Amino acid sequence: MPGEAVTLQLGHYAGCVGAHWWGLQASALRSPAEAVELRATALLRAERAAGGRETLTPRLVALELKGGVGALRPGGGGPEAPVAWDGEVAAYLECASAGGSAPRDAGRRTEDASSERKGSSSSSAQGASPAPSRRRLSQEVYSGSSTQLWSDYLNVRLHPKSIYVIRQYMHDGDCGCLEAFGQGESLLQDPGCIEELEDRLHFYVEECDYLQGFQVLCDLHNGFSGVGAKVTELLCDEYSGKGILTWGLAPVISNMGDSQKNFYRLMNTALGIVHLSSHSSLFCPLSLSGSLGIKPQPPVTFPYINYDASLDYHSSAVLAAALDTLTAPYRLCSSQGSMMHLAETLNFSGRKVVAAWASVPFPALHGYSLPDTLCAYQQDVPWKLLSSCRERKVSCCFAQSVVLRGLCQESHISSCPGKQPTSPLHMYESTEQILQRYLHTVFPGAFSTSHVLEQPCSTLPPYPQFFSPLLTRQGFLLDKPPSYSSTAVESIPVLAALQSSPVLHTLLYSLYKDLQQLNMRRWASFFAAGVEEDDFQEALEELRTLSQCYETGFEAEDSEDEADSD
């Protein structure tokens, strides 16, 4: 097997995405053994809980600011009541005190119902509530209004080595925030901080049988981009030859009114992309924000999700479902593919930045076969760009890794015996062949790898219930809303892709142009935080050079006359 990965979460929004991602891993562990296609041990480590029972916890190091971890124990050990991952999780709603709002930790009261797996009679004897009742309670608790911190919906137990609180800066407030790239870099130049980080990394690395690499979830929009630059540099130096897959995360920006925050965000993002991609095997910006540049754009929309873009709890859930699908190639039980193998299929010719696309959920019609569904999208894949640039109808890419998950075996049947195939897709027997043929048709000439999983993406609480009433409990699409009251969507099919694509030229060059137009003297405070202006100008040139790796000759209208800026 390819081995284990260690995950790093750097920043609060990275924590939001991570909290949902670990929840998805917990849900997968409750699936029947024969239905599991993703190796839990790729991301999780085994340890003995109280009573000698073995549990699984994330192989995780999370850096967070003071006040950003809520009710988690100061030592980073996870919720006060440990959650056993191999049982049911129940959430209980606590009434708000008079004149107050719901408590922030109102959703993390859990019960260990592992005996339910061994025999339903024993859990009934203990007075466990029926599942529908628990689900309704959980939906009330995780409404979004009371989930201000990622720890509010973290429903798994963490090891005491997982959380490292940076006490020099506050998570929230008008002052004392980690808001500039240089501040983040300076943190990782402190010997005490470096020693603490290395100690935690060594703890996880040394217990791995075969370390395949590191997954880095890093905030791009604030000073954590500087933290990430130094962390990835450290990983690159100390663990040469191991994969480093970095996801640059940014929430949907709802208010562009504060010019200083907006320009700091722009500069942090540009510096983060340049430095993180330089020290990573593969780098992917990941956001539902319509633009990472100076001009606001509407957030990404999905036809069958009604999410509130202003809630990190909602937007991070969509990204977590995409991330869980995109990372499947190096976590498959049936594959020898590793993190480095995935990176090497996409990062040739200096193209270490990739774009993410996802269909959440994939619009699979109830009762239809996969060829039937794909034939409805022959001209344009039904996914949305999650890498924050003006979306286009992309007709080409250099290379891509595509994962389709959540279709049951019956959906794979492409034709009836003795019946003339209605399309070329209906001629193939296996799902992999059908998807490959489809990708070659839509992206002719691109190097495409694909994987198909029956295992869906679980959407049980604390995952938000923001789905269209047209979806069944398993996330399949109905022709019209059912006459009966809708039930919770428990899982969804997802289609996701990482692409080395010309669309990245638009993202990178637009960011370069935005920064070229800035009067740097107005933002002396940003450079006073630790970045030299000459180094910033050098990073801008690297950003322009990086953008040129994705040109195909059709981007002239975006590039304009680059010689004018020389």
Protein Blocks (a to p, Z undefined) as FASTA:
>chain_A
ZZjcddddedjklmmmmmmmmmmmmmmmmpcfklpcbdfklmpccdddehhiacdddddd
ddddehilojacfklnapfbdcdfkbccddddddddehiacdfklmmcccdfklmmnomk
lmmmnopacfklmmmmmmmmmnopmmmbfklmccbdcdfklpccdfkbcfbdjehiafbf
klmmmmmmpmklmmmmmmmmmmmmmmpfbdcbdcddddfklmklmmmmmmmmmmmmmmgh
iacdddddddddfblkbmmlmmmmmmmmmmmmmmmmmmpmbdcdddfbfbfbfbdcdddd
dfkbccdfklmklmmmmmmmmmmmmmmmmmcfkbcbdfklmmmmmmgghiabccdddddd
dfddehiafklmmmmmmmbccbdcfehpaddddfbdfbdcdddehiafklmpmbdehiac
fbfklmpmbfklmmmmmmmmmmghiacdddddfbdcdfbdfbdcfbcfkbcfkopacfbd
cfbdcdddfbdcddddddddfklmmmmmmmmmmmmmpcfklmmmmmmnopafklmmmmmm
mmmmmmmmmgghjammmnmpmklmZZ
